[in-house]
Structures are given as C-alpha cells and as structure tokens.
Amino acid sequence: MPALTTAPPPVKTPHGGPPDRTARFPTALRRNLTAHGFLLGAVLCFAVFSWYPMVREFLLAFQKTERGTSTWVGLDNFRTVANDPAFWQAWSNTLLYTALALVLGFAVPFVAALVINEFRHGQGYLRLLVYLPVMLPPVAAVLLFKYLYDPGYGLLNELLGALGLPAQQWLQDPDLSLLAVVVASTWMNMGGATLIYLAALQSIPGELYEAAELDGAGLLRKIWHVTIPQTRLVLSLMLLMQVIATMQVFVEPFLLTGGAGPEGSTTTVVYLIYQYAFNFNNYGAAAALGLMLLVLLAGFSAAYVKLSRAQDD
C-alpha cells in the first residue's frame, strides 16, 4: 500500500479564520517599491543620457539655433545637408567602410574562434591574447597603428622593403587610407566578437561532428553543414551589431587621418556630424544628418529582424 501523506495544516489568522489577503498587501507593496527603487536609477540614466538626447536631436533637426534662441525652420536643415558636396562622399565612404568591415571584421573573428576552438590546451592564454587589444585604450591602439603605417620608419614599410616591395603611403594615399582604417579597427575590436563566437562554438554538441565524420564530411563541410547552422542565431545578431557599429565609425578615422583623410577619402557620416556641430556651430544641420543616420539604421534593423523571423517560420 502506498504510504499515506499528511497535508500541512492550513494557515490561520490570529482570530482562527482563513488567511487574509489584505494582510499580505503591505508586504508585497514594500517588496515592489524596493524593486522599483533599484530600477529607478537605471531608468533615470536612460532618460537623461539616452532618451532625452534622442528627443532633443529630433527637435533640433527642424530648428535653427542662434545665440541661444531656437526657431523652427522646417526642412531647411535637411536641404543644407543634402546640398553639401561632402554629403554624398561621406555616405559613400561610410557604406564602403561598412562593406570592408563586414569582410574583415565579421569573418576574421569567426575564423579566429574556429582556430582557437581546435586547440586542446592553452585556450585560456589564446583567449587572453585575442582579447588584449580590446583592453587597450583606443588612443593607444591608434597611435600604435600610426607608427606601423608611418611612410618613413613604419614597420609595415620596413617589412615590404625586406621583401623587395615598394613602400606604401598607407594613410596618405586616397586608395589605401580607408582600408588602413578598416584593418586598424578590426584589430582593435575583434576580441569581443571572437569570444562570443568561441562560446557559441563550444555549445555545439560533439555528436553532430561525429555524425558528420561518419558520413565522410571534411573540415569545410563540417563547418558549412554543422558549425554555421548551429551558430546561425549568434552570427545573425553579430552581423546586425557589426553593421550598426561600423555605420557610426568615428574614432579610428579621426585619430588616424584627422577625420577627412586625403581628398576626403575617410570622411564618414559621423565625422560630418562632428564638423557641423563643433566646427561650423550648425547644430540643426548636425541633428538633421544624425536623424538621417538613425532612420537608416532603424529601417535596416527592422528589415533584418523581419527577414530573420520569416526564415525561422
């Protein structure tokens, strides 16, 4: 016979009746107030440093500010920005930079994660080594690459000379300056992406690779049929973040080439926003250009999420 279990006695109030729900209300209220109190600081930080600047930017895009007085000008700021000769060049450079960064900055960390994942020993050391550039201050990392790219005594030209190849004007040549910035940015930022990819790779069950080997799959087929499908969600998220980040590039071209670069070859949209705001004191035009970038990135993100959901269905 199954053992008999005794139910715990019902909770009674001091008067002997059933438990009063209203008696628990003050305790629940205090608990909720405490939780919301902890959240209040984060909400205030977002409101002051994120949401308010976004609303302020939207308003400034349709205003002209002179001597502290703002007046509504409609779409004049957008016309001013669109008629600037540097406008289309900045967009062209930004899109080209994004494309190059996707080829290097998206593929190189994934390949590095694949290589590190194959090591049986020393993975901790390799993870530290690949993440080390991220821990460097951006200014220090850019100064390092400025030394590497120097046309006179730079290490890259020294290596080219040792191989019998001509020296290059890495940051002075309009055809090479943007690529040089992409290489520097990839080296500076690839550590975080590599660790994310590595964590995704290590979560793949080993039985899938064993089954692929039994079917005669080689290295490339295992990557294509096992690794990529199993990490598709992470790859999709990193692709979206990569596009959003590279479209807002500013630090690397500003420090390496002064922003504009030779013949404007490294002028980006964010650098043009910086020029309007701090060099020309035209905050309305800067806000209008920033709003254009915001709308473009929001549209890309929405379309990407919609396509991802359609593929999942």
ZAFI-930661 format. One record per residue (C-alpha): x, y, z; residue number from 1; residue in three letters. Coordinates in steps of 0.02 Angstrom, whole numbers. Each point is the difference from the previous one (the first is absolute). Example, Ala and Ser with C-alpha at 12.3 -4.5 7.8 and 13.67 -1.06 7.14 Angstrom:
# ZAFI-930661
<r><east>615</east><north>-225</north><up>390</up><num>1</num><residu>ala</residu></r>
<r><east>69</east><north>172</north><up>-33</up><num>2</num><residu>ser</residu></r>
# end
This chain:
# ZAFI-930661
<r><east>0</east><north>0</north><up>0</up><num>1</num><residu>met</residu></r>
<r><east>62</east><north>175</north><up>-39</up><num>2</num><residu>pro</residu></r>
<r><east>57</east><north>100</north><up>148</up><num>3</num><residu>ala</residu></r>
<r><east>-125</east><north>124</north><up>64</up><num>4</num><residu>leu</residu></r>
<r><east>54</east><north>181</north><up>0</up><num>5</num><residu>thr</residu></r>
<r><east>-71</east><north>131</north><up>112</up><num>6</num><residu>thr</residu></r>
<r><east>-35</east><north>172</north><up>-70</up><num>7</num><residu>ala</residu></r>
<r><east>70</east><north>148</north><up>96</up><num>8</num><residu>pro</residu></r>
<r><east>-127</east><north>87</north><up>110</up><num>9</num><residu>pro</residu></r>
<r><east>-82</east><north>152</north><up>-77</up><num>10</num><residu>pro</residu></r>
<r><east>70</east><north>168</north><up>47</up><num>11</num><residu>val</residu></r>
<r><east>-116</east><north>91</north><up>116</up><num>12</num><residu>lys</residu></r>
<r><east>-10</east><north>179</north><up>54</up><num>13</num><residu>thr</residu></r>
<r><east>13</east><north>46</north><up>184</up><num>14</num><residu>pro</residu></r>
<r><east>-191</east><north>-3</north><up>6</up><num>15</num><residu>his</residu></r>
<r><east>-4</east><north>-178</north><up>-65</up><num>16</num><residu>gly</residu></r>
<r><east>-75</east><north>42</north><up>-170</up><num>17</num><residu>gly</residu></r>
<r><east>73</east><north>-23</north><up>-174</up><num>18</num><residu>pro</residu></r>
<r><east>154</east><north>103</north><up>-48</up><num>19</num><residu>pro</residu></r>
<r><east>-41</east><north>179</north><up>-45</up><num>20</num><residu>asp</residu></r>
<r><east>68</east><north>54</north><up>-170</up><num>21</num><residu>arg</residu></r>
<r><east>-5</east><north>181</north><up>50</up><num>22</num><residu>thr</residu></r>
<r><east>124</east><north>-39</north><up>138</up><num>23</num><residu>ala</residu></r>
<r><east>129</east><north>-51</north><up>-130</up><num>24</num><residu>arg</residu></r>
<r><east>-27</east><north>157</north><up>-106</up><num>25</num><residu>phe</residu></r>
<r><east>116</east><north>118</north><up>100</up><num>26</num><residu>pro</residu></r>
<r><east>141</east><north>-128</north><up>-9</up><num>27</num><residu>thr</residu></r>
<r><east>-20</east><north>-22</north><up>-188</up><num>28</num><residu>ala</residu></r>
<r><east>-12</east><north>189</north><up>-22</up><num>29</num><residu>leu</residu></r>
<r><east>162</east><north>28</north><up>97</up><num>30</num><residu>arg</residu></r>
<r><east>85</east><north>-136</north><up>-101</up><num>31</num><residu>arg</residu></r>
<r><east>-55</east><north>78</north><up>-165</up><num>32</num><residu>asn</residu></r>
<r><east>49</east><north>174</north><up>55</up><num>33</num><residu>leu</residu></r>
<r><east>173</east><north>-62</north><up>45</up><num>34</num><residu>thr</residu></r>
<r><east>21</east><north>-84</north><up>-170</up><num>35</num><residu>ala</residu></r>
<r><east>-63</east><north>153</north><up>-93</up><num>36</num><residu>his</residu></r>
<r><east>115</east><north>108</north><up>104</up><num>37</num><residu>gly</residu></r>
<r><east>150</east><north>-97</north><up>-62</up><num>38</num><residu>phe</residu></r>
<r><east>-63</east><north>16</north><up>-179</up><num>39</num><residu>leu</residu></r>
<r><east>-30</east><north>187</north><up>17</up><num>40</num><residu>leu</residu></r>
<r><east>185</east><north>42</north><up>-13</up><num>41</num><residu>gly</residu></r>
<r><east>20</east><north>-95</north><up>-164</up><num>42</num><residu>ala</residu></r>
<r><east>-159</east><north>78</north><up>-70</up><num>43</num><residu>val</residu></r>
<r><east>61</east><north>174</north><up>44</up><num>44</num><residu>leu</residu></r>
<r><east>169</east><north>-34</north><up>-82</up><num>45</num><residu>cys</residu></r>
<r><east>-86</east><north>-58</north><up>-160</up><num>46</num><residu>phe</residu></r>
<r><east>-118</east><north>148</north><up>4</up><num>47</num><residu>ala</residu></r>
<r><east>135</east><north>131</north><up>25</up><num>48</num><residu>val</residu></r>
<r><east>140</east><north>-71</north><up>-107</up><num>49</num><residu>phe</residu></r>
<r><east>-94</east><north>-96</north><up>-135</up><num>50</num><residu>ser</residu></r>
<r><east>-183</east><north>42</north><up>-23</up><num>51</num><residu>trp</residu></r>
<r><east>10</east><north>188</north><up>28</up><num>52</num><residu>tyr</residu></r>
<r><east>145</east><north>23</north><up>-125</up><num>53</num><residu>pro</residu></r>
<r><east>-100</east><north>-97</north><up>-130</up><num>54</num><residu>met</residu></r>
<r><east>-153</east><north>110</north><up>24</up><num>55</num><residu>val</residu></r>
<r><east>109</east><north>155</north><up>2</up><num>56</num><residu>arg</residu></r>
<r><east>86</east><north>-53</north><up>-160</up><num>57</num><residu>glu</residu></r>
<r><east>-168</east><north>-24</north><up>-86</up><num>58</num><residu>phe</residu></r>
<r><east>-53</east><north>176</north><up>51</up><num>59</num><residu>leu</residu></r>
<r><east>167</east><north>79</north><up>-49</up><num>60</num><residu>leu</residu></r>
<r><east>-12</east><north>-76</north><up>-174</up><num>61</num><residu>ala</residu></r>
<r><east>-145</east><north>118</north><up>-38</up><num>62</num><residu>phe</residu></r>
<r><east>70</east><north>151</north><up>92</up><num>63</num><residu>gln</residu></r>
<r><east>136</east><north>130</north><up>-21</up><num>64</num><residu>lys</residu></r>
<r><east>90</east><north>58</north><up>156</up><num>65</num><residu>thr</residu></r>
<r><east>83</east><north>170</north><up>8</up><num>66</num><residu>glu</residu></r>
<r><east>61</east><north>83</north><up>161</up><num>67</num><residu>arg</residu></r>
<r><east>-99</east><north>-123</north><up>104</up><num>68</num><residu>gly</residu></r>
<r><east>-163</east><north>31</north><up>-92</up><num>69</num><residu>thr</residu></r>
<r><east>-78</east><north>-141</north><up>-102</up><num>70</num><residu>ser</residu></r>
<r><east>-120</east><north>32</north><up>-144</up><num>71</num><residu>thr</residu></r>
<r><east>-93</east><north>-127</north><up>-106</up><num>72</num><residu>trp</residu></r>
<r><east>67</east><north>-11</north><up>-178</up><num>73</num><residu>val</residu></r>
<r><east>-88</east><north>-156</north><up>-62</up><num>74</num><residu>gly</residu></r>
<r><east>105</east><north>-101</north><up>-122</up><num>75</num><residu>leu</residu></r>
<r><east>133</east><north>133</north><up>-30</up><num>76</num><residu>asp</residu></r>
<r><east>131</east><north>-96</north><up>99</up><num>77</num><residu>asn</residu></r>
<r><east>-28</east><north>-155</north><up>-106</up><num>78</num><residu>phe</residu></r>
<r><east>18</east><north>104</north><up>-159</up><num>79</num><residu>arg</residu></r>
<r><east>161</east><north>77</north><up>67</up><num>80</num><residu>thr</residu></r>
<r><east>73</east><north>-171</north><up>36</up><num>81</num><residu>val</residu></r>
<r><east>-55</east><north>-76</north><up>-166</up><num>82</num><residu>ala</residu></r>
<r><east>77</east><north>145</north><up>-99</up><num>83</num><residu>asn</residu></r>
<r><east>169</east><north>-20</north><up>85</up><num>84</num><residu>asp</residu></r>
<r><east>129</east><north>-76</north><up>-121</up><num>85</num><residu>pro</residu></r>
<r><east>69</east><north>-105</north><up>143</up><num>86</num><residu>ala</residu></r>
<r><east>-172</east><north>-77</north><up>35</up><num>87</num><residu>phe</residu></r>
<r><east>2</east><north>-134</north><up>-135</up><num>88</num><residu>trp</residu></r>
<r><east>185</east><north>-33</north><up>22</up><num>89</num><residu>gln</residu></r>
<r><east>-26</east><north>-30</north><up>186</up><num>90</num><residu>ala</residu></r>
<r><east>-140</east><north>-124</north><up>-34</up><num>91</num><residu>trp</residu></r>
<r><east>102</east><north>-86</north><up>-135</up><num>92</num><residu>ser</residu></r>
<r><east>150</east><north>-16</north><up>116</up><num>93</num><residu>asn</residu></r>
<r><east>-109</east><north>-63</north><up>143</up><num>94</num><residu>thr</residu></r>
<r><east>-83</east><north>-134</north><up>-106</up><num>95</num><residu>leu</residu></r>
<r><east>168</east><north>-53</north><up>-72</up><num>96</num><residu>leu</residu></r>
<r><east>75</east><north>-6</north><up>174</up><num>97</num><residu>tyr</residu></r>
<r><east>-147</east><north>-107</north><up>59</up><num>98</num><residu>thr</residu></r>
<r><east>22</east><north>-121</north><up>-145</up><num>99</num><residu>ala</residu></r>
<r><east>187</east><north>-17</north><up>31</up><num>100</num><residu>leu</residu></r>
<r><east>-28</east><north>-19</north><up>186</up><num>101</num><residu>ala</residu></r>
<r><east>-124</east><north>-141</north><up>-32</up><num>102</num><residu>leu</residu></r>
<r><east>127</east><north>-91</north><up>-107</up><num>103</num><residu>val</residu></r>
<r><east>138</east><north>18</north><up>129</up><num>104</num><residu>leu</residu></r>
<r><east>-80</east><north>42</north><up>167</up><num>105</num><residu>gly</residu></r>
<r><east>-138</east><north>-129</north><up>-16</up><num>106</num><residu>phe</residu></r>
<r><east>97</east><north>-144</north><up>-78</up><num>107</num><residu>ala</residu></r>
<r><east>168</east><north>14</north><up>88</up><num>108</num><residu>val</residu></r>
<r><east>-68</east><north>-18</north><up>179</up><num>109</num><residu>pro</residu></r>
<r><east>-102</east><north>-152</north><up>-52</up><num>110</num><residu>phe</residu></r>
<r><east>152</east><north>-82</north><up>-80</up><num>111</num><residu>val</residu></r>
<r><east>104</east><north>41</north><up>154</up><num>112</num><residu>ala</residu></r>
<r><east>-133</east><north>-81</north><up>111</up><num>113</num><residu>ala</residu></r>
<r><east>3</east><north>-156</north><up>-110</up><num>114</num><residu>leu</residu></r>
<r><east>188</east><north>-12</north><up>17</up><num>115</num><residu>val</residu></r>
<r><east>1</east><north>27</north><up>188</up><num>116</num><residu>ile</residu></r>
<r><east>-138</east><north>-127</north><up>23</up><num>117</num><residu>asn</residu></r>
<r><east>109</east><north>-135</north><up>-79</up><num>118</num><residu>glu</residu></r>
<r><east>135</east><north>18</north><up>133</up><num>119</num><residu>phe</residu></r>
<r><east>-9</east><north>-127</north><up>140</up><num>120</num><residu>arg</residu></r>
<r><east>117</east><north>97</north><up>114</up><num>121</num><residu>his</residu></r>
<r><east>38</east><north>184</north><up>26</up><num>122</num><residu>gly</residu></r>
<r><east>-172</east><north>65</north><up>-45</up><num>123</num><residu>gln</residu></r>
<r><east>1</east><north>117</north><up>149</up><num>124</num><residu>gly</residu></r>
<r><east>164</east><north>78</north><up>-57</up><num>125</num><residu>tyr</residu></r>
<r><east>-64</east><north>17</north><up>-178</up><num>126</num><residu>leu</residu></r>
<r><east>-162</east><north>81</north><up>59</up><num>127</num><residu>arg</residu></r>
<r><east>100</east><north>126</north><up>100</up><num>128</num><residu>leu</residu></r>
<r><east>115</east><north>32</north><up>-148</up><num>129</num><residu>leu</residu></r>
<r><east>-143</east><north>33</north><up>-122</up><num>130</num><residu>val</residu></r>
<r><east>-94</east><north>110</north><up>124</up><num>131</num><residu>tyr</residu></r>
<r><east>151</east><north>103</north><up>50</up><num>132</num><residu>leu</residu></r>
<r><east>-23</east><north>135</north><up>-136</up><num>133</num><residu>pro</residu></r>
<r><east>-176</east><north>35</north><up>66</up><num>134</num><residu>val</residu></r>
<r><east>72</east><north>42</north><up>171</up><num>135</num><residu>met</residu></r>
<r><east>118</east><north>128</north><up>-74</up><num>136</num><residu>leu</residu></r>
<r><east>-60</east><north>182</north><up>-1</up><num>137</num><residu>pro</residu></r>
<r><east>-56</east><north>45</north><up>-178</up><num>138</num><residu>pro</residu></r>
<r><east>124</east><north>144</north><up>-8</up><num>139</num><residu>val</residu></r>
<r><east>145</east><north>-114</north><up>44</up><num>140</num><residu>ala</residu></r>
<r><east>-53</east><north>-129</north><up>-129</up><num>141</num><residu>ala</residu></r>
<r><east>-19</east><north>133</north><up>-135</up><num>142</num><residu>val</residu></r>
<r><east>171</east><north>73</north><up>40</up><num>143</num><residu>leu</residu></r>
<r><east>72</east><north>-175</north><up>-19</up><num>144</num><residu>leu</residu></r>
<r><east>-74</east><north>-13</north><up>-174</up><num>145</num><residu>phe</residu></r>
<r><east>59</east><north>175</north><up>-42</up><num>146</num><residu>lys</residu></r>
<r><east>175</east><north>-62</north><up>35</up><num>147</num><residu>tyr</residu></r>
<r><east>-29</east><north>-156</north><up>-106</up><num>148</num><residu>leu</residu></r>
<r><east>-68</east><north>104</north><up>-145</up><num>149</num><residu>tyr</residu></r>
<r><east>134</east><north>135</north><up>6</up><num>150</num><residu>asp</residu></r>
<r><east>71</east><north>21</north><up>-178</up><num>151</num><residu>pro</residu></r>
<r><east>176</east><north>31</north><up>64</up><num>152</num><residu>gly</residu></r>
<r><east>39</east><north>-119</north><up>141</up><num>153</num><residu>tyr</residu></r>
<r><east>-162</east><north>-100</north><up>15</up><num>154</num><residu>gly</residu></r>
<r><east>13</east><north>-187</north><up>30</up><num>155</num><residu>leu</residu></r>
<r><east>-112</east><north>-44</north><up>-149</up><num>156</num><residu>leu</residu></r>
<r><east>111</east><north>92</north><up>-124</up><num>157</num><residu>asn</residu></r>
<r><east>153</east><north>-78</north><up>81</up><num>158</num><residu>glu</residu></r>
<r><east>-75</east><north>-172</north><up>-31</up><num>159</num><residu>leu</residu></r>
<r><east>-41</east><north>47</north><up>-180</up><num>160</num><residu>leu</residu></r>
<r><east>178</east><north>60</north><up>-24</up><num>161</num><residu>gly</residu></r>
<r><east>69</east><north>-163</north><up>69</up><num>162</num><residu>ala</residu></r>
<r><east>-106</east><north>-93</north><up>-129</up><num>163</num><residu>leu</residu></r>
<r><east>60</east><north>112</north><up>-140</up><num>164</num><residu>gly</residu></r>
<r><east>-168</east><north>87</north><up>-20</up><num>165</num><residu>leu</residu></r>
<r><east>-26</east><north>190</north><up>-13</up><num>166</num><residu>pro</residu></r>
<r><east>-54</east><north>98</north><up>152</up><num>167</num><residu>ala</residu></r>
<r><east>-180</east><north>59</north><up>11</up><num>168</num><residu>gln</residu></r>
<r><east>-81</east><north>160</north><up>59</up><num>169</num><residu>gln</residu></r>
<r><east>-126</east><north>-89</north><up>108</up><num>170</num><residu>trp</residu></r>
<r><east>-89</east><north>151</north><up>73</up><num>171</num><residu>leu</residu></r>
<r><east>47</east><north>126</north><up>-134</up><num>172</num><residu>gln</residu></r>
<r><east>-62</east><north>-96</north><up>-152</up><num>173</num><residu>asp</residu></r>
<r><east>-188</east><north>24</north><up>-34</up><num>174</num><residu>pro</residu></r>
<r><east>-10</east><north>-178</north><up>-66</up><num>175</num><residu>asp</residu></r>
<r><east>77</east><north>-79</north><up>156</up><num>176</num><residu>leu</residu></r>
<r><east>-50</east><north>113</north><up>144</up><num>177</num><residu>ser</residu></r>
<r><east>-174</east><north>-71</north><up>27</up><num>178</num><residu>leu</residu></r>
<r><east>62</east><north>-180</north><up>-8</up><num>179</num><residu>leu</residu></r>
<r><east>137</east><north>44</north><up>125</up><num>180</num><residu>ala</residu></r>
<r><east>-132</east><north>67</north><up>119</up><num>181</num><residu>val</residu></r>
<r><east>-103</east><north>-159</north><up>-19</up><num>182</num><residu>val</residu></r>
<r><east>150</east><north>-110</north><up>41</up><num>183</num><residu>val</residu></r>
<r><east>39</east><north>102</north><up>156</up><num>184</num><residu>ala</residu></r>
<r><east>-182</east><north>-2</north><up>56</up><num>185</num><residu>ser</residu></r>
<r><east>-12</east><north>-189</north><up>-27</up><num>186</num><residu>thr</residu></r>
<r><east>154</east><north>-33</north><up>106</up><num>187</num><residu>trp</residu></r>
<r><east>-63</east><north>116</north><up>138</up><num>188</num><residu>met</residu></r>
<r><east>-175</east><north>-74</north><up>13</up><num>189</num><residu>asn</residu></r>
<r><east>8</east><north>-182</north><up>-52</up><num>190</num><residu>met</residu></r>
<r><east>33</east><north>-69</north><up>174</up><num>191</num><residu>gly</residu></r>
<r><east>-177</east><north>14</north><up>66</up><num>192</num><residu>gly</residu></r>
<r><east>-77</east><north>-76</north><up>-156</up><num>193</num><residu>ala</residu></r>
<r><east>126</east><north>-143</north><up>4</up><num>194</num><residu>thr</residu></r>
<r><east>-46</east><north>-47</north><up>179</up><num>195</num><residu>leu</residu></r>
<r><east>-186</east><north>4</north><up>-42</up><num>196</num><residu>ile</residu></r>
<r><east>28</east><north>-114</north><up>-150</up><num>197</num><residu>tyr</residu></r>
<r><east>110</east><north>-114</north><up>104</up><num>198</num><residu>leu</residu></r>
<r><east>-135</east><north>-18</north><up>133</up><num>199</num><residu>ala</residu></r>
<r><east>-126</east><north>-43</north><up>-137</up><num>200</num><residu>ala</residu></r>
<r><east>117</east><north>-129</north><up>-76</up><num>201</num><residu>leu</residu></r>
<r><east>30</east><north>-86</north><up>167</up><num>202</num><residu>gln</residu></r>
<r><east>-187</east><north>-20</north><up>26</up><num>203</num><residu>ser</residu></r>
<r><east>-18</east><north>-108</north><up>-156</up><num>204</num><residu>ile</residu></r>
<r><east>-24</east><north>-185</north><up>46</up><num>205</num><residu>pro</residu></r>
<r><east>149</east><north>-106</north><up>-50</up><num>206</num><residu>gly</residu></r>
<r><east>-115</east><north>-137</north><up>-63</up><num>207</num><residu>glu</residu></r>
<r><east>-44</east><north>107</north><up>-151</up><num>208</num><residu>leu</residu></r>
<r><east>182</east><north>7</north><up>-55</up><num>209</num><residu>tyr</residu></r>
<r><east>20</east><north>-187</north><up>31</up><num>210</num><residu>glu</residu></r>
<r><east>-152</east><north>-35</north><up>-109</up><num>211</num><residu>ala</residu></r>
<r><east>70</east><north>113</north><up>-136</up><num>212</num><residu>ala</residu></r>
<r><east>167</east><north>-91</north><up>5</up><num>213</num><residu>glu</residu></r>
<r><east>-89</east><north>-167</north><up>-17</up><num>214</num><residu>leu</residu></r>
<r><east>-84</east><north>68</north><up>-156</up><num>215</num><residu>asp</residu></r>
<r><east>171</east><north>42</north><up>-71</up><num>216</num><residu>gly</residu></r>
<r><east>-10</east><north>189</north><up>24</up><num>217</num><residu>ala</residu></r>
<r><east>162</east><north>96</north><up>-5</up><num>218</num><residu>gly</residu></r>
<r><east>46</east><north>158</north><up>95</up><num>219</num><residu>leu</residu></r>
<r><east>-86</east><north>122</north><up>-117</up><num>220</num><residu>leu</residu></r>
<r><east>-158</east><north>-105</north><up>-12</up><num>221</num><residu>arg</residu></r>
<r><east>-9</east><north>-15</north><up>189</up><num>222</num><residu>lys</residu></r>
<r><east>14</east><north>189</north><up>15</up><num>223</num><residu>ile</residu></r>
<r><east>-132</east><north>29</north><up>-133</up><num>224</num><residu>trp</residu></r>
<r><east>-125</east><north>-134</north><up>53</up><num>225</num><residu>his</residu></r>
<r><east>26</east><north>-4</north><up>189</up><num>226</num><residu>val</residu></r>
<r><east>90</east><north>153</north><up>68</up><num>227</num><residu>thr</residu></r>
<r><east>-88</east><north>137</north><up>-97</up><num>228</num><residu>ile</residu></r>
<r><east>-178</east><north>-68</north><up>23</up><num>229</num><residu>pro</residu></r>
<r><east>29</east><north>-27</north><up>186</up><num>230</num><residu>gln</residu></r>
<r><east>67</east><north>178</north><up>23</up><num>231</num><residu>thr</residu></r>
<r><east>-119</east><north>85</north><up>-120</up><num>232</num><residu>arg</residu></r>
<r><east>-90</east><north>98</north><up>136</up><num>233</num><residu>leu</residu></r>
<r><east>164</east><north>69</north><up>70</up><num>234</num><residu>val</residu></r>
<r><east>65</east><north>39</north><up>-174</up><num>235</num><residu>leu</residu></r>
<r><east>-160</east><north>93</north><up>-43</up><num>236</num><residu>ser</residu></r>
<r><east>7</east><north>104</north><up>158</up><num>237</num><residu>leu</residu></r>
<r><east>184</east><north>41</north><up>-23</up><num>238</num><residu>met</residu></r>
<r><east>-30</east><north>49</north><up>-182</up><num>239</num><residu>leu</residu></r>
<r><east>-134</east><north>123</north><up>53</up><num>240</num><residu>leu</residu></r>
<r><east>109</east><north>73</north><up>137</up><num>241</num><residu>met</residu></r>
<r><east>148</east><north>10</north><up>-119</up><num>242</num><residu>gln</residu></r>
<r><east>-97</east><north>102</north><up>-128</up><num>243</num><residu>val</residu></r>
<r><east>-68</east><north>118</north><up>133</up><num>244</num><residu>ile</residu></r>
<r><east>172</east><north>26</north><up>76</up><num>245</num><residu>ala</residu></r>
<r><east>95</east><north>25</north><up>-162</up><num>246</num><residu>thr</residu></r>
<r><east>-127</east><north>123</north><up>-68</up><num>247</num><residu>met</residu></r>
<r><east>41</east><north>109</north><up>151</up><num>248</num><residu>gln</residu></r>
<r><east>189</east><north>-8</north><up>-13</up><num>249</num><residu>val</residu></r>
<r><east>90</east><north>156</north><up>59</up><num>250</num><residu>phe</residu></r>
<r><east>147</east><north>-32</north><up>116</up><num>251</num><residu>val</residu></r>
<r><east>114</east><north>-95</north><up>-120</up><num>252</num><residu>glu</residu></r>
<r><east>-8</east><north>117</north><up>-151</up><num>253</num><residu>pro</residu></r>
<r><east>3</east><north>153</north><up>112</up><num>254</num><residu>phe</residu></r>
<r><east>160</east><north>-52</north><up>88</up><num>255</num><residu>leu</residu></r>
<r><east>88</east><north>-83</north><up>-147</up><num>256</num><residu>leu</residu></r>
<r><east>-35</east><north>122</north><up>-141</up><num>257</num><residu>thr</residu></r>
<r><east>-69</east><north>152</north><up>89</up><num>258</num><residu>gly</residu></r>
<r><east>-176</east><north>-46</north><up>-49</up><num>259</num><residu>gly</residu></r>
<r><east>-13</east><north>50</north><up>-183</up><num>260</num><residu>ala</residu></r>
<r><east>156</east><north>-88</north><up>-63</up><num>261</num><residu>gly</residu></r>
<r><east>85</east><north>31</north><up>-168</up><num>262</num><residu>pro</residu></r>
<r><east>-125</east><north>74</north><up>-123</up><num>263</num><residu>glu</residu></r>
<r><east>-140</east><north>-38</north><up>123</up><num>264</num><residu>gly</residu></r>
<r><east>26</east><north>-187</north><up>-18</up><num>265</num><residu>ser</residu></r>
<r><east>-37</east><north>-38</north><up>185</up><num>266</num><residu>thr</residu></r>
<r><east>-139</east><north>126</north><up>29</up><num>267</num><residu>thr</residu></r>
<r><east>-142</east><north>-95</north><up>82</up><num>268</num><residu>thr</residu></r>
<r><east>-176</east><north>53</north><up>43</up><num>269</num><residu>val</residu></r>
<r><east>37</east><north>13</north><up>186</up><num>270</num><residu>val</residu></r>
<r><east>155</east><north>105</north><up>-35</up><num>271</num><residu>tyr</residu></r>
<r><east>-106</east><north>116</north><up>-108</up><num>272</num><residu>leu</residu></r>
<r><east>-123</east><north>15</north><up>145</up><num>273</num><residu>ile</residu></r>
<r><east>149</east><north>46</north><up>111</up><num>274</num><residu>tyr</residu></r>
<r><east>53</east><north>134</north><up>-124</up><num>275</num><residu>gln</residu></r>
<r><east>-173</east><north>78</north><up>-10</up><num>276</num><residu>tyr</residu></r>
<r><east>-19</east><north>4</north><up>189</up><num>277</num><residu>ala</residu></r>
<r><east>172</east><north>50</north><up>61</up><num>278</num><residu>phe</residu></r>
<r><east>87</east><north>82</north><up>-148</up><num>279</num><residu>asn</residu></r>
<r><east>-146</east><north>89</north><up>-84</up><num>280</num><residu>phe</residu></r>
<r><east>-109</east><north>22</north><up>156</up><num>281</num><residu>asn</residu></r>
<r><east>-149</east><north>-57</north><up>-103</up><num>282</num><residu>asn</residu></r>
<r><east>-88</east><north>-114</north><up>123</up><num>283</num><residu>tyr</residu></r>
<r><east>-157</east><north>-9</north><up>-105</up><num>284</num><residu>gly</residu></r>
<r><east>92</east><north>-71</north><up>-150</up><num>285</num><residu>ala</residu></r>
<r><east>96</east><north>-121</north><up>113</up><num>286</num><residu>ala</residu></r>
<r><east>-164</east><north>-59</north><up>77</up><num>287</num><residu>ala</residu></r>
<r><east>-79</east><north>-19</north><up>-172</up><num>288</num><residu>ala</residu></r>
<r><east>144</east><north>-108</north><up>-61</up><num>289</num><residu>leu</residu></r>
<r><east>-5</east><north>-102</north><up>161</up><num>290</num><residu>gly</residu></r>
<r><east>-187</east><north>-26</north><up>-23</up><num>291</num><residu>leu</residu></r>
<r><east>32</east><north>-64</north><up>-176</up><num>292</num><residu>met</residu></r>
<r><east>125</east><north>-126</north><up>68</up><num>293</num><residu>leu</residu></r>
<r><east>-121</east><north>-51</north><up>138</up><num>294</num><residu>leu</residu></r>
<r><east>-142</east><north>-30</north><up>-124</up><num>295</num><residu>val</residu></r>
<r><east>115</east><north>-101</north><up>-115</up><num>296</num><residu>leu</residu></r>
<r><east>63</east><north>-112</north><up>140</up><num>297</num><residu>leu</residu></r>
<r><east>-173</east><north>-22</north><up>74</up><num>298</num><residu>ala</residu></r>
<r><east>-68</east><north>-48</north><up>-171</up><num>299</num><residu>gly</residu></r>
<r><east>141</east><north>-123</north><up>-28</up><num>300</num><residu>phe</residu></r>
<r><east>-26</east><north>-77</north><up>172</up><num>301</num><residu>ser</residu></r>
<r><east>-187</east><north>-18</north><up>-26</up><num>302</num><residu>ala</residu></r>
<r><east>22</east><north>-79</north><up>-172</up><num>303</num><residu>ala</residu></r>
<r><east>134</east><north>-117</north><up>65</up><num>304</num><residu>tyr</residu></r>
<r><east>-107</east><north>-57</north><up>147</up><num>305</num><residu>val</residu></r>
<r><east>-148</east><north>-28</north><up>-116</up><num>306</num><residu>lys</residu></r>
<r><east>103</east><north>-104</north><up>-121</up><num>307</num><residu>leu</residu></r>
<r><east>73</east><north>-101</north><up>144</up><num>308</num><residu>ser</residu></r>
<r><east>-174</east><north>-39</north><up>66</up><num>309</num><residu>arg</residu></r>
<r><east>-58</east><north>-49</north><up>-175</up><num>310</num><residu>ala</residu></r>
<r><east>146</east><north>-122</north><up>-16</up><num>311</num><residu>gln</residu></r>
<r><east>-39</east><north>-75</north><up>171</up><num>312</num><residu>asp</residu></r>
<r><east>-181</east><north>-28</north><up>-50</up><num>313</num><residu>asp</residu></r>
# end
